[in-house]
């Protein structure tokens, strides 16, 4: 009986992963003022660097499933232009409002 119970027992959690399972949950360090933000306080992400990007058009990449017994079809992706985030930082609410300015 003991062998059966040991077979279903959870393996021990390694020391380097214990904080992930039992330690402070959802805490983060503000990358501006370097303080540890307590739990239940939202994390704000500020964009530091971004770049312009041109997306090329692609032929027949999205599948639209059939409707009302018809056949499905492949449609083109038109492409376009946009901006990509290169770097962003995690900040506490007070640093985020100070960096963004009043809304």
C-alpha positions in Angstrom: 0.0 0.0 0.0 2.8 2.4 0.9 4.5 1.8 -2.5 1.2 2.8 -4.3 1.0 6.0 -2.2 4.6 6.9 -3.0 4.0 6.4 -6.7 1.4 9.2 -6.6 3.3 11.5 -4.3 4.5 14.8 -5.8 8.2 15.0 -6.4 10.1 17.6 -4.3 10.4 21.1 -5.8 14.0 22.1 -6.5 15.3 25.0 -4.4 15.7 27.3 -7.3 12.0 26.9 -8.2 10.4 27.2 -4.7 9.9 30.9 -5.0 8.0 30.4 -8.2 5.5 28.0 -6.5 5.4 29.3 -2.9 7.0 32.7 -2.8 5.8 36.2 -3.5 3.3 36.0 -6.3 2.9 38.7 -9.0 5.6 40.9 -7.6 7.8 42.9 -9.9 10.6 45.4 -9.5 10.1 48.9 -11.1 12.8 49.4 -13.6 12.8 53.2 -13.0 13.0 53.5 -9.2 14.1 49.9 -8.5 11.5 49.3 -5.8 9.7 46.0 -5.3 6.0 46.7 -6.0 3.6 44.9 -3.6 1.0 42.4 -4.8 -2.3 43.5 -6.4 -0.6 46.7 -7.8 -0.8 46.8 -11.6 2.3 46.7 -13.7 2.6 49.5 -16.3 4.7 49.0 -19.4 6.3 52.0 -20.9 7.6 51.9 -24.5 11.2 53.0 -24.7 12.0 52.3 -28.3 10.0 51.4 -31.4 10.6 51.2 -35.1 8.6 51.7 -38.3 7.9 48.5 -40.2 6.4 47.6 -43.6 4.6 44.3 -43.9 4.5 42.8 -47.4 1.3 41.4 -48.9 0.9 37.6 -48.9 -1.2 35.5 -51.2 -3.7 33.0 -49.9 -2.6 32.8 -46.2 -5.9 33.0 -44.3 -8.5 30.3 -44.5 -12.2 31.2 -44.2 -14.2 28.1 -43.3 -17.3 27.2 -45.4 -20.7 28.7 -44.6 -24.1 27.1 -45.2 -22.6 24.0 -47.0 -20.4 26.0 -49.3 -16.7 25.7 -49.8 -14.1 27.4 -47.8 -11.7 29.8 -49.4 -8.2 31.2 -48.9 -7.9 35.0 -48.8 -5.0 37.3 -49.3 -3.3 39.3 -46.5 -3.0 42.9 -47.8 0.1 43.7 -45.7 0.6 47.3 -44.6 2.7 49.6 -42.4 2.9 49.8 -38.6 5.2 50.2 -35.6 6.9 47.5 -33.6 8.1 47.8 -30.0 11.8 47.3 -29.6 12.2 47.9 -25.8 9.7 48.4 -23.0 10.2 48.7 -19.2 8.0 47.6 -16.3 7.2 50.5 -14.0 5.1 51.1 -10.9 2.0 53.3 -11.2 3.7 56.4 -9.7 6.7 56.2 -12.1 4.4 55.6 -15.1 2.4 58.7 -14.4 5.5 60.7 -13.9 7.0 59.5 -17.2 3.8 59.8 -19.3 2.7 63.1 -17.9 -0.9 64.0 -17.0 -3.5 62.5 -19.3 
